[in-house]
């Protein structure tokens, strides 16, 4: 499917896998902050205002930028790198985001040594080229994310609107909703005005030295092809990007180019690896607030997706398509932007159930793929 915005379930308010409500208290250290296995801990009572930063760990600064979606913000990060700074993610291509960056860069008045991009989605990659041209810093990202960004931006086969609409039609989405996508066109380029033509490739397990500390690249799959999280054991910090969010579940969708793929299985395998990190790890997510108790959050997400699969399995006692099953997963009305994520996610869960041999697919005489429970 064509990823053209941010939803992480079709809207922040409607489709969530929530953690406990934030504990509002002053900033604290792991030792000062008692934590049980049954809660997510939010150590910061405040968040940075637009154009401002908040230091959340020694040499690590939190930036919060606006987004033109129901999910209305993204977290970006600055890491001190000797006399310079490393940018992690860049924001959506909006004038307000550029203005905020101008303010922040002027305040720090330090050279940018690298621009690290966790993945290709527009709120992360959107202004990477603009910042690179402005600062002279190179863009660092994984190969899968660089190539996927170019595939979607240039509308290549399997990654364009025509392919996405055909995929949705083939999976039972009604003609009215399909037509809405056809008239909208390629919205990805709105959030990513320009793409870098060159980049420095980063690899799973690679250790990047930033500010005299080692940051290990942890590649995760499912939300995007090769999403890069960054783990610094010395600082006790994980920049999780979109792979691990504290209050909403990350969108996991199937591309038209790989219609029978199992991105949900990849996502669950990827986040399970985070459980090896200490509970006191400060997780810096792309949306929501920094938090601790990483293993508990992973367990919540595992349970959430298991429940989603169980709902679909019950509904597949008769053959059903992803389009017909949208009300099962998303009972509230959906706008066009939300339908894109909802369809991708419904297909992903059905493909996962098929991979587990709990349902089987068939193509009916109307050309629609439907799934039925295995007996």
C-alpha positions as CSV (number, residue, x, y, z in Angstrom):
1,X,0.0,0.0,0.0
2,X,1.1,3.6,-0.4
3,X,2.1,5.1,3.0
4,X,1.2,8.8,2.7
5,X,0.7,10.0,6.2
6,X,0.7,8.8,9.8
7,X,-2.1,7.0,11.6
8,X,-0.8,4.1,13.7
9,X,-4.3,2.6,13.6
10,X,-6.5,4.8,11.6
11,X,-6.8,7.5,14.2
12,X,-5.2,8.3,17.5
13,X,-8.5,8.5,19.4
14,X,-10.4,5.7,17.8
15,X,-8.0,2.8,17.4
16,X,-5.5,2.4,20.2
17,X,-3.7,-0.2,22.2
18,X,-3.3,1.9,25.2
19,X,-0.9,1.9,28.1
20,X,-1.8,3.2,31.5
21,X,-2.6,6.9,31.9
22,X,0.6,9.0,32.3
23,X,1.9,9.4,35.8
24,X,2.4,13.2,36.1
25,X,5.4,13.9,38.2
26,X,8.7,15.7,38.1
27,X,11.6,14.4,35.9
28,X,13.3,11.6,37.8
29,X,16.0,8.9,37.5
30,X,15.3,5.2,37.4
31,X,16.5,4.8,40.9
32,X,14.2,7.6,42.2
33,X,11.2,6.3,40.3
34,X,9.8,3.0,41.7
35,X,8.2,0.9,38.9
36,X,6.1,-2.2,38.9
37,X,5.7,-4.7,36.1
38,X,2.1,-3.6,35.6
39,X,2.5,0.0,34.5
40,X,4.1,2.2,32.0
41,X,6.2,5.0,33.6
42,X,6.2,8.5,32.1
43,X,9.1,10.4,33.8
44,X,8.4,13.8,32.1
45,X,5.5,15.9,33.2
46,X,6.1,18.5,30.5
47,X,6.8,18.3,26.7
48,X,8.6,20.8,24.5
49,X,6.7,23.6,22.9
50,X,7.0,24.1,19.1
51,X,10.5,25.5,18.3
52,X,11.8,24.4,21.8
53,X,13.7,21.4,23.1
54,X,13.8,19.4,26.3
55,X,16.9,17.5,27.4
56,X,15.6,14.0,28.4
57,X,19.0,12.3,28.9
58,X,22.6,13.7,29.0
59,X,23.2,15.1,25.5
60,X,19.8,13.9,24.1
61,X,17.2,16.6,23.3
62,X,13.5,16.1,22.6
63,X,11.8,18.1,19.8
64,X,8.0,18.0,19.1
65,X,6.7,19.0,15.7
66,X,3.1,19.3,14.4
67,X,1.4,17.0,11.9
68,X,-1.7,17.7,9.7
69,X,-3.4,14.4,10.8
70,X,-5.5,13.1,13.6
71,X,-2.2,12.0,15.1
72,X,-1.1,15.6,15.4
73,X,2.6,15.5,16.4
74,X,5.9,13.7,15.9
75,X,8.9,13.5,18.2
76,X,12.3,14.3,16.8
77,X,15.7,14.1,18.6
78,X,19.0,15.9,18.7
79,X,22.0,14.1,20.1
80,X,25.1,16.0,21.0
81,X,28.1,14.9,19.0
82,X,31.2,16.6,20.3
83,X,31.0,20.2,19.1
84,X,28.2,19.2,16.7
85,X,24.7,17.7,16.7
86,X,23.1,14.6,15.1
87,X,19.4,15.0,14.0
88,X,17.2,11.9,14.3
89,X,14.2,12.2,12.0
90,X,13.1,15.4,10.4
91,X,9.4,16.1,10.4
92,X,6.7,16.5,7.8
93,X,7.2,18.9,4.9
94,X,5.4,21.9,6.3
95,X,6.4,25.6,6.5
96,X,5.8,25.6,10.2
97,X,8.2,22.7,10.6
98,X,10.9,24.5,8.6
99,X,10.4,27.6,10.7
100,X,10.7,25.5,13.9
101,X,13.9,24.0,12.7
102,X,15.3,27.4,11.8
103,X,14.7,28.5,15.4
104,X,16.2,25.4,16.9
105,X,19.3,25.4,14.7
106,X,19.9,29.1,15.4
107,X,19.6,28.6,19.1
108,X,22.1,25.7,19.3
109,X,24.5,27.3,16.7
110,X,26.4,24.1,16.3
111,X,27.2,22.2,13.1
112,X,25.0,19.2,12.2
113,X,27.2,16.2,11.7
114,X,24.6,13.6,10.5
115,X,20.9,13.3,9.8
116,X,19.7,9.9,10.9
117,X,16.3,8.8,9.5
118,X,14.5,5.9,11.2
119,X,12.3,5.1,8.2
120,X,10.9,6.5,5.0
121,X,7.4,7.7,6.2
122,X,6.9,11.4,5.5
123,X,6.9,12.7,9.0
124,X,10.3,11.1,9.4
125,X,12.0,11.6,6.0
126,X,10.0,14.6,5.0
127,X,12.6,17.4,5.5
128,X,15.8,15.3,5.3
129,X,16.8,16.7,2.0
130,X,16.0,20.3,3.0
131,X,18.0,19.9,6.2
132,X,20.9,18.3,4.4
133,X,21.0,21.1,1.9
134,X,20.8,23.7,4.7
135,X,23.4,22.2,7.0
136,X,25.6,20.2,4.6
137,X,25.1,17.1,6.7
138,X,24.7,13.7,5.1
139,X,21.6,11.6,5.4
140,X,22.0,8.2,7.1
141,X,19.3,5.5,6.8
142,X,18.8,1.8,5.9
143,X,18.7,0.6,2.4
144,X,15.1,-0.7,2.5
145,X,13.9,2.7,3.7
146,X,15.8,4.7,1.1
147,X,14.5,2.6,-1.7
148,X,11.0,2.4,-0.4
149,X,10.8,6.2,-0.1
150,X,11.9,6.5,-3.7
151,X,9.5,3.8,-4.9
152,X,6.5,5.6,-3.3
153,X,7.6,9.1,-4.2
154,X,8.1,8.2,-7.9
155,X,5.0,6.0,-8.0
156,X,6.7,2.8,-9.1
157,X,4.6,-0.3,-9.8
158,X,3.3,-1.9,-6.6
159,X,3.9,1.4,-4.6
160,X,1.5,3.8,-6.4
161,X,-2.1,4.8,-6.1
162,X,-3.3,2.7,-9.0
163,X,-1.7,-0.4,-7.4
164,X,-3.1,0.4,-4.0
165,X,-6.6,0.9,-5.3
166,X,-6.5,-2.4,-7.3
167,X,-5.2,-4.2,-4.1
168,X,-8.1,-2.7,-2.1
169,X,-10.7,-3.5,-4.7
170,X,-9.3,-7.1,-4.9
171,X,-9.7,-7.3,-1.1
172,X,-13.4,-6.2,-1.2
173,X,-13.3,-2.5,-0.6
174,X,-16.4,-0.8,-2.2
175,X,-16.2,1.3,-5.3
176,X,-17.1,4.5,-3.6
177,X,-14.1,4.3,-1.2
178,X,-11.8,3.1,-4.0
179,X,-12.8,6.1,-6.1
180,X,-11.8,8.5,-3.3
181,X,-8.3,7.2,-3.4
182,X,-8.1,7.6,-7.2
183,X,-9.0,11.3,-7.0
184,X,-6.6,12.1,-4.2
185,X,-3.4,11.1,-6.0
186,X,0.1,10.7,-4.6
187,X,-0.1,12.5,-1.2
188,X,3.3,11.1,-0.1
189,X,5.1,13.8,-2.1
190,X,3.2,16.5,-0.2
191,X,4.9,15.5,3.0
192,X,8.3,14.8,1.3
193,X,8.9,17.7,-1.1
194,X,12.3,16.3,-2.1
195,X,14.3,13.1,-1.5
196,X,18.0,12.7,-1.0
197,X,19.7,11.2,-4.1
198,X,22.6,9.7,-2.0
199,X,22.8,8.4,1.6
200,X,25.1,6.6,4.0
201,X,23.6,3.1,4.5
202,X,23.2,1.8,8.1
203,X,23.0,-1.9,9.0
204,X,21.4,-4.0,11.6
205,X,23.8,-4.3,14.6
206,X,26.1,-1.5,13.5
207,X,27.4,0.6,16.2
208,X,27.5,4.4,15.6
209,X,29.7,6.5,17.7
210,X,27.9,9.7,18.6
211,X,29.3,12.1,21.2
212,X,31.8,9.4,22.5
213,X,29.0,6.9,23.1
214,X,28.0,3.8,21.1
215,X,24.5,3.7,19.6
216,X,23.6,0.3,18.2
217,X,21.3,0.1,15.1
218,X,18.4,-2.3,15.7
219,X,16.5,-3.0,12.5
220,X,12.8,-3.8,12.9
221,X,10.3,-4.9,10.2
222,X,6.6,-4.9,9.8
223,X,5.8,-1.2,10.1
224,X,8.3,-0.4,7.3
225,X,10.9,-2.5,5.5
226,X,14.0,-1.8,7.6
227,X,13.1,0.6,10.4
228,X,16.1,1.7,12.4
229,X,15.9,2.1,16.2
230,X,18.9,3.3,18.1
231,X,20.0,1.8,21.4
232,X,22.6,3.4,23.7
233,X,23.5,1.0,26.6
234,X,25.7,3.6,28.3
235,X,22.9,6.2,28.3
236,X,20.1,3.7,29.0
237,X,18.2,5.1,26.0
238,X,16.3,3.6,23.1
239,X,15.1,5.8,20.3
240,X,12.3,3.5,19.1
241,X,10.9,5.5,16.3
242,X,7.5,4.0,15.3
243,X,8.4,0.4,16.3
244,X,7.4,0.9,19.9
245,X,4.8,3.6,20.9
246,X,3.5,4.0,24.5
247,X,-0.2,4.6,23.9
248,X,-1.2,3.6,20.4
249,X,-0.4,0.6,18.2
250,X,1.8,1.1,15.3
251,X,0.2,0.6,11.9
252,X,1.2,-2.6,10.2
253,X,0.0,-2.9,6.5
254,X,0.5,-4.9,3.4
255,X,1.9,-3.4,0.2
256,X,0.3,-4.0,-3.1
257,X,3.7,-5.2,-4.3
258,X,3.7,-8.0,-1.8
259,X,0.0,-9.0,-1.4
260,X,0.6,-12.2,0.5
261,X,3.3,-10.9,2.9
262,X,3.1,-11.2,6.7
263,X,4.2,-7.9,8.1
264,X,2.4,-8.5,11.3
265,X,4.4,-11.6,12.0
266,X,7.6,-9.6,11.2
267,X,6.5,-6.8,13.5
268,X,5.7,-9.1,16.4
269,X,9.1,-10.8,16.1
270,X,10.8,-7.4,15.9
271,X,9.3,-5.9,19.0
272,X,9.8,-9.1,21.0
273,X,13.6,-8.4,20.7
274,X,13.1,-5.2,22.7
275,X,12.3,-7.3,25.8
276,X,15.9,-8.1,26.3
277,X,16.5,-4.4,27.1
278,X,16.3,-3.4,30.8
279,X,13.0,-2.2,32.2
280,X,14.7,1.0,33.2
281,X,15.5,1.8,29.6
282,X,14.2,5.3,28.6
283,X,12.2,4.7,25.4
284,X,12.0,7.7,23.1
285,X,9.1,7.1,20.7
286,X,8.1,9.0,17.7
287,X,4.6,9.7,19.1
288,X,3.5,10.1,22.7
289,X,5.8,10.8,25.6
290,X,9.1,9.1,26.6
291,X,8.5,6.1,28.9
292,X,9.9,3.2,30.8
293,X,9.0,-0.5,31.3
294,X,9.6,-1.7,27.8
295,X,8.8,-5.3,28.4
296,X,5.4,-4.5,29.7
297,X,4.6,-2.4,26.7
298,X,5.7,-5.2,24.3
299,X,3.4,-7.6,26.2
300,X,0.5,-5.2,25.8
301,X,1.0,-4.9,22.1
302,X,1.3,-8.7,21.7
303,X,-2.0,-9.1,23.5
304,X,-3.6,-6.4,21.5
305,X,-2.8,-8.0,18.2
306,X,-3.7,-11.5,19.4
307,X,-7.1,-10.0,20.3
308,X,-7.5,-8.4,16.9
309,X,-6.7,-11.8,15.3
310,X,-9.2,-13.6,17.5
311,X,-11.9,-11.1,16.5
312,X,-11.2,-11.7,12.8
313,X,-11.0,-15.5,13.2
314,X,-14.5,-15.5,14.8
315,X,-15.8,-13.4,12.0
316,X,-14.4,-15.8,9.4
317,X,-16.7,-18.6,10.2
318,X,-18.1,-17.6,6.8
319,X,-15.8,-16.4,4.0
320,X,-15.2,-12.7,4.4
321,X,-13.0,-10.1,2.6
322,X,-10.8,-7.5,4.3
323,X,-13.3,-4.8,3.1
324,X,-16.2,-6.7,4.6
325,X,-14.3,-7.1,7.9
326,X,-13.5,-3.4,8.4
327,X,-16.4,-2.9,10.8
328,X,-15.1,-5.8,12.9
329,X,-11.7,-4.1,13.5
330,X,-12.9,-0.4,13.2
331,X,-16.5,0.0,14.2
332,X,-16.5,3.8,13.9
333,X,-16.8,5.8,10.7
334,X,-13.5,6.2,8.8
335,X,-12.4,9.0,6.5
336,X,-10.4,8.3,3.3
337,X,-7.0,8.7,5.0
338,X,-8.1,6.3,7.8
339,X,-9.5,3.7,5.4
340,X,-6.1,3.4,3.7
341,X,-4.5,2.3,7.0
342,X,-7.5,0.3,8.1
343,X,-7.5,-1.8,4.9
344,X,-3.8,-2.3,5.0
345,X,-4.0,-3.5,8.6
346,X,-7.0,-5.7,8.0
347,X,-5.2,-7.5,5.2
348,X,-2.1,-7.8,7.4
349,X,-4.0,-9.5,10.2
350,X,-5.8,-11.9,7.7
351,X,-2.5,-12.8,6.0
352,X,-1.0,-13.5,9.5
353,X,-3.8,-15.8,10.3
354,X,-3.3,-17.5,7.0
355,X,0.4,-17.9,7.7
356,X,-0.6,-19.6,11.0
357,X,-2.9,-21.9,9.0
358,X,-6.0,-20.6,11.0
359,X,-7.7,-19.3,7.9
360,X,-7.4,-20.1,4.2
361,X,-7.9,-17.7,1.3
362,X,-9.9,-18.1,-1.8
363,X,-10.7,-16.0,-4.8
364,X,-14.4,-15.9,-5.5
365,X,-16.2,-15.5,-8.9
366,X,-16.3,-11.7,-8.3
367,X,-12.5,-11.6,-8.2
368,X,-12.5,-10.7,-4.5
369,X,-10.1,-12.4,-2.0
370,X,-12.0,-13.9,1.0
371,X,-10.8,-15.8,4.0
372,X,-12.6,-18.6,5.8
373,X,-11.7,-20.3,9.1
374,X,-10.0,-23.6,8.9
375,X,-11.9,-26.4,10.5
